[in-house]
């Protein structure tokens, strides 16, 4: 049973560009959350998707947007990249009726130059 | 807004030493509490969780944590660490009514010397 998978593993972009990161949740999971983990810090909640809609959002600007597909997979899009967007982006999934446990993927390391 | 503080940023222990990592949170309501571990080169894994009931919870690999509501604390303990416990440990909290949104501490890097 595959856990949470994310692609790509690493990505290098230039300031001002746009990026799309992808996440496939653990089998049986229908809720996906995205987190940003800057170097030396803990993960920060970006947003959460359920039933193809953004249900909750953390303190991130509108440059950060997402999408969830009917198969529960999800994308995170970041527009107009800034140097400060360099971080590890984590995807976490859980079953909507589960007892709150989230399973995390390995992350995508984004470097903005 | 909720916040989580982990005061120990880097801990170095010898094998067989006892471990206690501090975690304090700020939130006035009912919370769910978690400890996650990230081994070198691996993704975050759940060590243990607290939702309600017995404030002393046991997790995997001999770890346990105690929820002290009056102190807003959820400290992680292990009586005797092993070299394989070398990892980064993150405390996280979510409001009981909003378990989708986790707030994480900044992490504690544990280095166990063989």
gemmi code that builds the backbone of each chain (N, CA, C; Angstrom):
import gemmi

chains = {
    "A": [
        ("UNK", (0.849, -1.191, 0.000), (0.000, 0.000, 0.000), (0.883, 1.238, 0.000)),
        ("UNK", (0.801, 2.016, -1.087), (1.654, 3.183, -1.194), (1.192, 4.241, -0.216)),
        ("UNK", (2.159, 4.916, 0.343), (1.829, 6.026, 1.209), (1.600, 7.269, 0.373)),
        ("UNK", (1.808, 8.416, 0.980), (1.657, 9.684, 0.273), (2.867, 9.883, -0.641)),
        ("UNK", (2.606, 10.179, -1.890), (3.708, 10.420, -2.825), (3.639, 11.842, -3.347)),
        ("UNK", (4.811, 12.404, -3.634), (4.895, 13.776, -4.118), (5.884, 13.851, -5.272)),
        ("UNK", (5.591, 14.756, -6.190), (6.517, 14.972, -7.301), (6.523, 16.442, -7.685)),
        ("UNK", (7.645, 16.936, -8.170), (8.946, 16.253, -8.216), (9.604, 16.238, -6.840)),
        ("UNK", (10.773, 15.625, -6.756), (11.499, 15.579, -5.502), (12.201, 16.907, -5.231)),
        ("UNK", (12.807, 17.419, -6.286), (13.510, 18.695, -6.198), (13.128, 19.556, -7.389)),
        ("UNK", (13.217, 20.866, -7.180), (12.849, 21.793, -8.236), (13.614, 23.092, -8.035)),
        ("UNK", (14.149, 23.620, -9.116), (14.820, 24.922, -9.052), (14.108, 25.867, -10.006)),
        ("UNK", (13.708, 27.015, -9.480), (13.002, 28.001, -10.286), (13.643, 29.371, -10.080)),
        ("UNK", (13.286, 30.286, -10.962), (13.783, 31.654, -10.894), (12.689, 32.558, -10.347)),
        ("UNK", (13.116, 33.598, -9.666), (12.148, 34.578, -9.149), (11.177, 35.010, -10.231)),
        ("UNK", (9.903, 35.110, -9.864), (8.887, 35.560, -10.808), (8.211, 34.429, -11.558)),
        ("UNK", (8.838, 33.263, -11.572), (8.234, 32.132, -12.269), (7.094, 31.520, -11.467)),
        ("UNK", (6.452, 30.557, -12.090), (5.352, 29.847, -11.452), (5.744, 28.382, -11.306)),
        ("UNK", (5.202, 27.718, -10.283), (5.542, 26.319, -10.073), (4.292, 25.532, -9.676)),
        ("UNK", (4.267, 24.271, -10.076), (3.181, 23.361, -9.688), (3.782, 22.126, -9.052)),
        ("UNK", (3.321, 21.816, -7.861), (3.760, 20.626, -7.149), (2.587, 19.669, -7.046)),
        ("UNK", (2.884, 18.376, -7.040), (1.825, 17.370, -7.084), (1.890, 16.408, -5.912)),
        ("UNK", (0.716, 15.913, -5.554), (0.608, 15.023, -4.399), (-0.450, 13.957, -4.674)),
        ("UNK", (-0.104, 12.712, -4.376), (-1.087, 11.629, -4.416), (-1.263, 11.127, -3.003)),
        ("UNK", (-2.482, 11.164, -2.483), (-2.682, 10.770, -1.085), (-2.554, 9.262, -0.894)),
        ("UNK", (-2.439, 8.890, 0.338), (-2.432, 7.474, 0.708), (-3.763, 6.857, 0.284)),
        ("UNK", (-3.713, 5.598, -0.118), (-4.914, 4.906, -0.552), (-5.993, 4.959, 0.527)),
        ("UNK", (-7.199, 5.342, 0.105), (-8.310, 5.430, 1.049), (-8.484, 6.790, 1.693)),
        ("UNK", (-7.542, 7.681, 1.447), (-7.598, 9.024, 2.026), (-8.229, 9.990, 1.026)),
        ("UNK", (-9.060, 10.908, 1.542), (-9.747, 11.842, 0.662), (-9.481, 13.302, 0.998)),
        ("UNK", (-8.708, 13.544, 2.039), (-8.426, 14.905, 2.482), (-6.930, 15.159, 2.375)),
        ("UNK", (-6.580, 16.262, 1.733), (-5.167, 16.588, 1.503), (-4.856, 17.970, 2.057)),
        ("UNK", (-3.762, 18.059, 2.764), (-3.285, 19.348, 3.277), (-1.879, 19.600, 2.765)),
        ("UNK", (-1.550, 20.863, 2.613), (-0.207, 21.268, 2.178), (0.443, 22.104, 3.270)),
        ("UNK", (1.742, 21.864, 3.444), (2.522, 22.598, 4.426), (3.805, 23.096, 3.778)),
        ("UNK", (4.287, 24.228, 4.275), (5.583, 24.753, 3.864), (6.540, 24.634, 5.049)),
        ("UNK", (7.704, 24.029, 4.811), (8.702, 23.905, 5.873), (9.979, 24.611, 5.445)),
        ("UNK", (10.175, 25.796, 5.962), (11.402, 26.534, 5.690), (12.541, 25.918, 6.490)),
        ("UNK", (13.747, 26.183, 6.057), (14.918, 25.586, 6.691), (14.985, 25.958, 8.174)),
        ("UNK", (15.116, 24.965, 9.020), (15.230, 25.210, 10.451), (13.925, 25.486, 11.170)),
        ("UNK", (12.822, 25.331, 10.463), (11.523, 25.594, 11.076), (10.611, 24.377, 10.948)),
        ("UNK", (9.524, 24.421, 11.687), (8.537, 23.376, 11.556), (7.596, 23.668, 10.394)),
        ("UNK", (6.859, 22.679, 9.950), (5.905, 22.883, 8.853), (4.849, 23.921, 9.216)),
        ("UNK", (4.471, 24.734, 8.220), (3.394, 25.714, 8.392), (2.259, 25.362, 7.443)),
        ("UNK", (1.061, 25.377, 7.966), (-0.131, 24.996, 7.214), (-0.433, 26.015, 6.124)),
        ("UNK", (-0.584, 25.520, 4.876), (-0.938, 26.401, 3.759), (-2.446, 26.340, 3.520)),
        ("UNK", (-2.942, 25.178, 3.175), (-4.380, 24.973, 3.004), (-4.714, 23.497, 2.971)),
        ("UNK", (-6.013, 23.225, 2.990), (-6.517, 21.860, 3.010), (-7.641, 21.714, 2.003)),
        ("UNK", (-7.644, 20.584, 1.305), (-8.663, 20.310, 0.308), (-9.446, 19.058, 0.676)),
        ("UNK", (-10.724, 19.167, 0.456), (-11.639, 18.041, 0.663), (-12.786, 18.206, -0.318)),
        ("UNK", (-13.181, 17.115, -0.960), (-14.241, 17.151, -1.967), (-13.975, 18.245, -3.004)),
        ("UNK", (-12.738, 18.329, -3.422), (-12.289, 19.206, -4.509), (-12.437, 20.693, -4.207)),
        ("UNK", (-12.592, 21.013, -2.918), (-12.694, 22.422, -2.549), (-11.685, 22.759, -1.448)),
        ("UNK", (-11.203, 23.993, -1.482), (-10.344, 24.465, -0.404), (-11.227, 24.701, 0.819)),
        ("UNK", (-10.925, 24.004, 1.896), (-11.775, 24.069, 3.079), (-11.205, 25.010, 4.133)),
        ("UNK", (-9.886, 25.045, 4.221), (-9.255, 25.910, 5.202), (-7.968, 26.445, 4.613)),
        ("UNK", (-7.546, 27.588, 5.163), (-6.346, 28.219, 4.646), (-5.549, 28.809, 5.792)),
        ("UNK", (-4.255, 28.690, 5.689), (-3.373, 29.324, 6.661), (-3.026, 30.721, 6.214)),
        ("UNK", (-2.036, 31.304, 6.826), (-1.670, 32.684, 6.575), (-0.700, 32.782, 5.394)),
        ("UNK", (-1.185, 32.455, 4.218), (-0.383, 32.524, 3.005), (-1.098, 33.393, 1.979)),
        ("UNK", (-0.319, 34.135, 1.160), (-0.952, 35.033, 0.185), (-1.638, 34.269, -0.937)),
        ("UNK", (-2.387, 35.010, -1.725), (-3.149, 34.408, -2.826), (-2.258, 33.824, -3.920)),
        ("UNK", (-0.964, 34.156, -3.866), (-0.043, 33.550, -4.846), (-0.018, 32.027, -4.701)),
        ("UNK", (-0.407, 31.564, -3.543), (-0.472, 30.130, -3.276), (-1.905, 29.673, -3.554)),
        ("UNK", (-2.043, 28.751, -4.469), (-3.360, 28.227, -4.786), (-3.242, 26.722, -4.992)),
        ("UNK", (-4.381, 26.074, -5.014), (-4.330, 24.625, -5.152), (-5.519, 24.078, -5.898)),
        ("UNK", (-5.500, 22.783, -5.975), (-6.589, 22.094, -6.656), (-6.619, 20.661, -6.161)),
        ("UNK", (-7.821, 20.101, -6.097), (-7.939, 18.681, -5.811), (-8.767, 18.041, -6.913)),
        ("UNK", (-8.337, 16.905, -7.370), (-8.981, 16.215, -8.477), (-9.936, 15.137, -7.950)),
        ("UNK", (-10.815, 14.639, -8.834), (-11.783, 13.628, -8.381), (-11.137, 12.376, -7.786)),
        ("UNK", (-9.900, 12.072, -8.173), (-9.223, 10.904, -7.590), (-8.504, 11.253, -6.286)),
        ("UNK", (-8.762, 12.429, -5.752), (-8.244, 12.946, -4.477), (-6.816, 13.472, -4.550)),
        ("UNK", (-6.142, 13.293, -5.673), (-4.813, 13.866, -5.791), (-4.918, 15.385, -5.785)),
        ("UNK", (-3.796, 16.042, -5.553), (-3.845, 17.491, -5.379), (-2.626, 18.152, -5.988)),
        ("UNK", (-2.800, 19.410, -6.330), (-1.705, 20.248, -6.804), (-1.597, 21.492, -5.946)),
        ("UNK", (-0.368, 21.949, -5.786), (-0.096, 23.238, -5.153), (0.569, 24.108, -6.207)),
        ("UNK", (0.014, 25.277, -6.446), (0.574, 26.219, -7.402), (1.059, 27.461, -6.670)),
        ("UNK", (2.225, 27.911, -7.048), (2.743, 29.159, -6.488), (3.127, 30.059, -7.655)),
        ("UNK", (2.529, 31.247, -7.693), (2.818, 32.220, -8.747), (3.812, 33.263, -8.263)),
        ("UNK", (4.437, 33.933, -9.224), (5.334, 35.054, -8.917), (6.288, 34.707, -7.796)),
        ("UNK", (7.051, 33.654, -7.990), (7.928, 33.126, -6.946), (8.872, 34.179, -6.378)),
        ("UNK", (9.042, 34.111, -5.065), (9.994, 34.964, -4.347), (11.092, 34.082, -3.771)),
        ("UNK", (12.228, 34.703, -3.466), (13.314, 33.943, -2.863), (12.858, 33.254, -1.576)),
        ("UNK", (11.981, 33.941, -0.844), (11.485, 33.415, 0.423), (10.564, 32.217, 0.294)),
        ("UNK", (10.204, 31.884, -0.940), (9.367, 30.696, -1.145), (10.205, 29.419, -1.156)),
        ("UNK", (11.504, 29.563, -1.130), (12.382, 28.388, -1.075), (12.114, 27.624, 0.211)),
        ("UNK", (11.757, 26.365, 0.081), (11.363, 25.573, 1.251), (11.095, 24.146, 0.814)),
        ("UNK", (10.822, 23.307, 1.804), (10.324, 21.956, 1.552), (8.802, 22.022, 1.644)),
        ("UNK", (8.125, 21.578, 0.611), (6.660, 21.596, 0.592), (6.159, 20.184, 0.847)),
        ("UNK", (5.393, 20.064, 1.916), (4.904, 18.771, 2.350), (3.418, 18.630, 2.070)),
        ("UNK", (3.060, 17.444, 1.653), (1.661, 17.093, 1.472), (1.304, 16.083, 2.554)),
        ("UNK", (0.135, 16.221, 3.123), (-0.332, 15.274, 4.132), (-1.749, 14.847, 3.772)),
        ("UNK", (-2.053, 13.595, 3.999), (-3.413, 13.142, 3.692), (-3.998, 12.402, 4.886)),
        ("UNK", (-5.307, 12.363, 4.919), (-5.998, 11.573, 5.934), (-7.377, 11.208, 5.408)),
        ("UNK", (-7.973, 10.260, 6.070), (-9.337, 9.889, 5.736), (-10.266, 10.826, 6.487)),
        ("UNK", (-11.283, 11.338, 5.831), (-12.129, 12.357, 6.444), (-12.770, 11.885, 7.734)),
        ("UNK", (-13.063, 10.586, 7.843), (-13.692, 10.104, 9.066), (-12.711, 9.543, 10.070)),
        ("UNK", (-11.397, 9.666, 9.775), (-10.368, 9.044, 10.611), (-10.130, 9.850, 11.868)),
        ("UNK", (-9.451, 9.264, 12.794), (-9.185, 9.933, 14.065), (-8.009, 10.885, 13.967)),
        ("UNK", (-8.087, 11.851, 13.084), (-7.204, 13.017, 13.043), (-5.771, 12.742, 12.622)),
        ("UNK", (-5.411, 11.493, 12.328), (-4.015, 11.210, 12.015), (-3.723, 11.560, 10.564)),
        ("UNK", (-2.723, 12.384, 10.363), (-2.282, 12.754, 9.027), (-1.009, 11.979, 8.681)),
        ("UNK", (-0.924, 11.573, 7.430), (0.265, 10.896, 6.923), (0.960, 11.851, 5.962)),
        ("UNK", (2.241, 12.026, 6.165), (3.001, 12.989, 5.379), (3.795, 12.306, 4.260)),
        ("UNK", (3.913, 13.028, 3.165), (4.767, 12.588, 2.079), (6.195, 13.051, 2.303)),
        ("UNK", (7.094, 12.674, 1.389), (8.512, 13.014, 1.540), (8.830, 14.472, 1.235)),
        ("UNK", (7.913, 15.147, 0.565), (8.123, 16.560, 0.285), (8.758, 16.842, -1.063)),
        ("UNK", (8.591, 18.077, -1.502), (9.272, 18.601, -2.692), (10.137, 19.762, -2.237)),
        ("UNK", (11.421, 19.672, -2.539), (12.353, 20.745, -2.168), (12.371, 21.770, -3.288)),
        ("UNK", (11.859, 22.971, -3.029), (11.822, 24.050, -4.014), (12.901, 25.069, -3.682)),
        ("UNK", (13.729, 25.343, -4.671), (14.751, 26.384, -4.533), (14.457, 27.476, -5.539)),
        ("UNK", (14.345, 28.699, -5.052), (14.091, 29.849, -5.922), (15.357, 30.699, -5.967)),
        ("UNK", (15.858, 30.920, -7.186), (17.112, 31.681, -7.336), (16.859, 33.040, -7.983)),
    ],
    "B": [
        ("UNK", (-4.360, 33.132, 17.630), (-3.871, 31.981, 16.875), (-3.063, 31.071, 17.791)),
        ("UNK", (-3.037, 29.820, 17.414), (-2.283, 28.879, 18.212), (-0.807, 28.975, 17.874)),
        ("UNK", (0.034, 28.581, 18.825), (1.471, 28.496, 18.570), (2.037, 27.379, 19.415)),
        ("UNK", (3.165, 26.863, 18.968), (3.825, 25.761, 19.669), (5.283, 26.128, 19.863)),
        ("UNK", (5.788, 25.923, 21.053), (7.184, 26.227, 21.363), (7.929, 24.974, 21.760)),
        ("UNK", (9.043, 24.757, 21.111), (9.950, 23.699, 21.502), (11.256, 24.390, 21.891)),
        ("UNK", (11.554, 24.364, 23.152), (12.650, 25.190, 23.659), (14.018, 24.574, 23.403)),
        ("UNK", (14.066, 23.255, 23.260), (15.346, 22.602, 22.994), (15.518, 22.493, 21.490)),
        ("UNK", (16.465, 23.233, 20.935), (16.646, 23.181, 19.489), (17.554, 22.034, 19.079)),
        ("UNK", (18.543, 21.750, 19.937), (19.495, 20.695, 19.618), (19.897, 20.011, 20.921)),
        ("UNK", (19.705, 18.708, 20.953), (20.030, 17.921, 22.140), (21.012, 16.819, 21.762)),
        ("UNK", (22.048, 16.689, 22.550), (23.039, 15.630, 22.321), (23.069, 14.742, 23.558)),
        ("UNK", (22.864, 13.448, 23.342), (22.854, 12.480, 24.435), (23.715, 11.284, 24.086)),
        ("UNK", (24.162, 10.606, 25.097), (24.833, 9.324, 24.899), (23.792, 8.216, 24.973)),
        ("UNK", (24.078, 7.099, 24.324), (23.158, 5.964, 24.377), (22.874, 5.593, 25.821)),
        ("UNK", (21.640, 5.193, 26.073), (21.142, 4.771, 27.379), (20.749, 5.944, 28.268)),
        ("UNK", (21.043, 7.157, 27.842), (20.614, 8.325, 28.631), (19.104, 8.485, 28.492)),
        ("UNK", (18.519, 9.182, 29.455), (17.079, 9.449, 29.391), (16.844, 10.737, 28.611)),
        ("UNK", (15.684, 10.784, 27.986), (15.344, 11.907, 27.115), (14.064, 12.568, 27.585)),
        ("UNK", (14.065, 13.884, 27.588), (12.825, 14.629, 27.739), (12.914, 15.867, 26.867)),
        ("UNK", (11.982, 15.971, 25.940), (11.906, 17.124, 25.044), (10.670, 17.932, 25.398)),
        ("UNK", (10.867, 19.231, 25.554), (9.778, 20.084, 25.975), (8.916, 20.574, 24.821)),
        ("UNK", (7.627, 20.697, 25.086), (6.689, 21.253, 24.117), (5.623, 22.019, 24.886)),
        ("UNK", (5.455, 23.279, 24.571), (4.396, 24.096, 25.152), (3.581, 24.707, 24.026)),
        ("UNK", (2.296, 24.827, 24.256), (1.433, 25.404, 23.233), (0.607, 26.518, 23.856)),
        ("UNK", (0.126, 27.372, 22.979), (-0.749, 28.435, 23.445), (-2.070, 28.314, 22.716)),
        ("UNK", (-3.068, 27.961, 23.463), (-4.446, 27.891, 22.953), (-5.347, 27.638, 24.129)),
        ("UNK", (-6.429, 28.377, 24.213), (-7.277, 28.270, 25.383), (-8.290, 27.156, 25.354)),
        ("UNK", (-8.526, 26.570, 24.187), (-9.560, 25.558, 24.079), (-9.011, 24.142, 24.165)),
        ("UNK", (-9.861, 23.200, 23.818), (-9.489, 21.785, 23.834), (-8.644, 21.471, 22.607)),
        ("UNK", (-7.576, 20.710, 22.837), (-6.632, 20.472, 21.746), (-6.364, 18.990, 21.525)),
        ("UNK", (-5.890, 18.694, 20.337), (-5.281, 17.406, 20.030), (-3.781, 17.651, 19.949)),
        ("UNK", (-2.995, 16.721, 20.454), (-1.542, 16.924, 20.528), (-0.815, 15.755, 19.884)),
        ("UNK", (0.294, 16.070, 19.233), (1.027, 15.064, 18.470), (2.535, 15.280, 18.636)),
        ("UNK", (3.256, 14.185, 18.521), (4.700, 14.239, 18.308), (4.994, 13.475, 17.021)),
        ("UNK", (5.732, 14.145, 16.138), (6.196, 13.527, 14.907), (7.720, 13.424, 14.950)),
        ("UNK", (8.236, 12.442, 14.237), (9.676, 12.260, 14.145), (10.084, 12.216, 12.675)),
        ("UNK", (11.232, 12.801, 12.406), (11.762, 12.776, 11.041), (13.180, 12.236, 11.101)),
        ("UNK", (13.345, 10.974, 10.725), (14.682, 10.376, 10.671), (15.419, 10.918, 9.462)),
        ("UNK", (16.740, 10.921, 9.506), (17.514, 11.473, 8.386), (17.101, 10.878, 7.046)),
        ("UNK", (16.753, 11.740, 6.115), (16.386, 11.294, 4.774), (14.999, 10.704, 4.656)),
        ("UNK", (14.224, 10.738, 5.730), (12.879, 10.167, 5.680), (11.819, 11.243, 5.920)),
        ("UNK", (10.566, 10.878, 5.706), (9.493, 11.835, 5.906), (8.978, 11.804, 7.342)),
        ("UNK", (8.160, 12.767, 7.671), (7.580, 12.846, 9.004), (6.736, 11.623, 9.312)),
        ("UNK", (6.933, 11.088, 10.514), (6.159, 9.926, 10.952), (5.574, 10.228, 12.322)),
        ("UNK", (4.369, 9.738, 12.551), (3.716, 9.962, 13.829), (4.323, 9.065, 14.905)),
        ("UNK", (4.728, 9.685, 16.012), (5.249, 8.937, 17.160), (4.131, 8.587, 18.132)),
        ("UNK", (3.341, 9.594, 18.451), (2.223, 9.384, 19.355), (1.262, 10.553, 19.261)),
        ("UNK", (0.070, 10.354, 19.845), (-0.969, 11.373, 19.762), (-1.810, 11.336, 21.032)),
        ("UNK", (-2.362, 12.497, 21.349), (-3.282, 12.610, 22.470), (-4.540, 13.320, 21.991)),
        ("UNK", (-5.695, 12.702, 22.266), (-6.970, 13.344, 21.954), (-7.750, 13.635, 23.228)),
        ("UNK", (-7.829, 12.639, 24.097), (-8.563, 12.802, 25.353), (-8.224, 11.616, 26.250)),
        ("UNK", (-8.722, 11.649, 27.491), (-8.524, 10.514, 28.383), (-7.204, 10.586, 29.134)),
        ("UNK", (-6.586, 9.438, 29.326), (-5.345, 9.337, 30.092), (-4.311, 10.305, 29.540)),
        ("UNK", (-3.825, 11.227, 30.366), (-2.868, 12.221, 29.866), (-1.485, 11.644, 29.567)),
        ("UNK", (-1.231, 10.429, 29.983), (0.044, 9.788, 29.677), (-0.191, 8.851, 28.496)),
        ("UNK", (0.407, 9.191, 27.370), (0.200, 8.383, 26.174), (1.502, 7.709, 25.767)),
        ("UNK", (1.360, 6.504, 25.292), (2.526, 5.740, 24.850), (2.497, 5.629, 23.337)),
        ("UNK", (3.684, 5.771, 22.757), (3.779, 5.684, 21.312), (4.679, 4.544, 20.892)),
        ("UNK", (5.166, 4.674, 19.667), (6.030, 3.631, 19.136), (7.448, 3.785, 19.670)),
        ("UNK", (8.206, 2.714, 19.601), (9.630, 2.703, 19.911), (9.948, 3.152, 21.339)),
        ("UNK", (9.032, 2.910, 22.263), (9.297, 3.194, 23.665), (9.109, 4.638, 24.092)),
        ("UNK", (8.607, 5.483, 23.207), (8.357, 6.885, 23.541), (7.028, 7.030, 24.269)),
        ("UNK", (6.966, 8.034, 25.114), (5.730, 8.387, 25.778), (5.702, 9.910, 25.951)),
        ("UNK", (4.511, 10.424, 26.193), (4.369, 11.863, 26.402), (3.276, 12.090, 27.421)),
        ("UNK", (3.427, 13.162, 28.177), (2.444, 13.492, 29.193), (1.836, 14.855, 28.921)),
        ("UNK", (0.527, 14.888, 28.874), (-0.210, 16.127, 28.685), (-0.506, 16.719, 30.061)),
        ("UNK", (-0.002, 17.914, 30.297), (-0.312, 18.622, 31.542), (-1.081, 19.876, 31.154)),
        ("UNK", (-2.382, 19.806, 31.324), (-3.253, 20.874, 30.839), (-2.950, 22.211, 31.510)),
        ("UNK", (-2.687, 22.168, 32.803), (-2.452, 23.409, 33.547), (-1.187, 24.123, 33.096)),
        ("UNK", (-0.273, 23.369, 32.514), (0.991, 23.947, 32.050), (1.028, 24.093, 30.524)),
        ("UNK", (-0.046, 23.724, 29.861), (-0.100, 23.765, 28.389), (1.134, 23.055, 27.814)),
        ("UNK", (1.444, 21.908, 28.381), (2.650, 21.206, 27.947), (2.335, 19.782, 27.499)),
        ("UNK", (3.204, 19.280, 26.646), (3.078, 17.911, 26.129), (4.498, 17.424, 25.876)),
        ("UNK", (5.212, 17.113, 26.923), (6.618, 16.756, 26.813), (6.807, 15.300, 26.415)),
        ("UNK", (7.799, 15.087, 25.598), (8.117, 13.747, 25.084), (9.226, 13.147, 25.939)),
        ("UNK", (9.094, 11.849, 26.261), (10.096, 11.199, 27.099), (10.439, 9.815, 26.547)),
        ("UNK", (11.661, 9.412, 26.864), (12.082, 8.029, 26.618), (13.128, 7.699, 27.674)),
        ("UNK", (12.963, 6.593, 28.380), (13.866, 6.274, 29.498), (15.312, 6.027, 29.071)),
        ("UNK", (15.483, 5.429, 27.888), (16.830, 5.049, 27.478), (16.931, 5.161, 25.958)),
        ("UNK", (17.651, 6.161, 25.482), (17.709, 6.385, 24.029), (18.735, 5.466, 23.380)),
        ("UNK", (18.515, 5.254, 22.086), (19.433, 4.458, 21.284), (19.968, 5.321, 20.147)),
        ("UNK", (21.066, 4.886, 19.573), (21.661, 5.626, 18.469), (20.638, 5.827, 17.350)),
        ("UNK", (19.770, 4.832, 17.162), (18.766, 4.897, 16.090), (17.678, 5.946, 16.359)),
        ("UNK", (17.685, 6.543, 17.543), (16.714, 7.614, 17.825), (17.187, 8.967, 17.309)),
        ("UNK", (18.381, 9.017, 16.763), (18.881, 10.256, 16.168), (17.933, 10.699, 15.072)),
        ("UNK", (17.369, 11.882, 15.239), (16.322, 12.357, 14.338), (15.922, 13.769, 14.771)),
        ("UNK", (14.988, 14.337, 14.028), (14.390, 15.610, 14.430), (12.967, 15.335, 14.892)),
        ("UNK", (12.598, 15.935, 16.007), (11.313, 15.684, 16.634), (10.475, 16.960, 16.621)),
        ("UNK", (9.234, 16.823, 16.173), (8.328, 17.964, 16.068), (7.080, 17.723, 16.912)),
        ("UNK", (6.744, 18.723, 17.686), (5.493, 18.723, 18.424), (4.455, 19.466, 17.591)),
        ("UNK", (3.223, 19.009, 17.601), (2.173, 19.672, 16.823), (0.873, 19.680, 17.614)),
        ("UNK", (0.058, 20.679, 17.367), (-1.223, 20.806, 18.050), (-2.293, 21.207, 17.045)),
        ("UNK", (-3.492, 20.733, 17.268), (-4.647, 21.197, 16.507), (-5.795, 21.391, 17.478)),
        ("UNK", (-6.653, 22.331, 17.162), (-7.846, 22.513, 17.980), (-8.739, 21.303, 17.804)),
        ("UNK", (-9.395, 20.894, 18.853), (-10.231, 19.696, 18.786), (-11.344, 19.828, 17.753)),
        ("UNK", (-11.810, 21.072, 17.543), (-12.905, 21.267, 16.596), (-12.382, 21.442, 15.179)),
        ("UNK", (-11.063, 21.528, 15.025), (-10.466, 21.848, 13.731), (-9.202, 21.032, 13.551)),
        ("UNK", (-9.390, 19.717, 13.414), (-8.227, 18.851, 13.394), (-7.539, 18.801, 12.053)),
        ("UNK", (-7.987, 19.579, 11.102), (-7.313, 19.608, 9.810), (-6.090, 20.504, 9.819)),
        ("UNK", (-6.061, 21.447, 10.714), (-5.024, 22.475, 10.716), (-4.086, 22.231, 11.874)),
        ("UNK", (-2.882, 21.778, 11.548), (-1.870, 21.510, 12.560), (-0.940, 22.700, 12.697)),
        ("UNK", (-0.573, 22.995, 13.933), (0.475, 23.979, 14.200), (1.675, 23.211, 14.742)),
        ("UNK", (2.818, 23.416, 14.104), (4.021, 22.688, 14.479), (4.996, 23.592, 15.226)),
        ("UNK", (5.749, 22.985, 16.122), (6.895, 23.672, 16.707), (8.039, 23.682, 15.718)),
        ("UNK", (9.115, 24.331, 16.099), (10.257, 24.486, 15.193), (11.162, 23.261, 15.175)),
        ("UNK", (10.875, 22.285, 16.030), (11.624, 21.043, 15.998), (12.803, 21.002, 16.956)),
        ("UNK", (13.155, 19.802, 17.362), (14.344, 19.557, 18.187), (15.177, 18.478, 17.510)),
        ("UNK", (16.406, 18.817, 17.239), (17.311, 17.822, 16.650), (17.985, 17.045, 17.772)),
        ("UNK", (17.786, 15.743, 17.750), (18.387, 14.868, 18.742), (19.537, 14.104, 18.103)),
        ("UNK", (20.682, 14.195, 18.729), (21.853, 13.461, 18.263), (22.269, 12.513, 19.384)),
        ("UNK", (22.170, 11.206, 19.126), (22.552, 10.216, 20.131), (23.909, 9.647, 19.764)),
        ("UNK", (24.855, 9.809, 20.659), (26.212, 9.318, 20.416), (26.320, 7.864, 20.856)),
        ("UNK", (26.899, 7.017, 19.983), (27.002, 5.590, 20.337), (28.029, 5.341, 21.430)),
    ],
}
model = gemmi.Model(1)
for chain_id, residues in chains.items():
    chain = gemmi.Chain(chain_id)
    for i, (resn, *xyz) in enumerate(residues, 1):
        res = gemmi.Residue()
        res.name, res.seqid = resn, gemmi.SeqId(i, " ")
        for name, pos in zip(("N", "CA", "C"), xyz):
            atom = gemmi.Atom()
            atom.name, atom.element = name, gemmi.Element(name[0])
            atom.pos, atom.b_iso = gemmi.Position(*pos), 0.0
            res.add_atom(atom)
        chain.add_residue(res)
    model.add_chain(chain)
structure = gemmi.Structure()
structure.add_model(model)
structure.setup_entities()
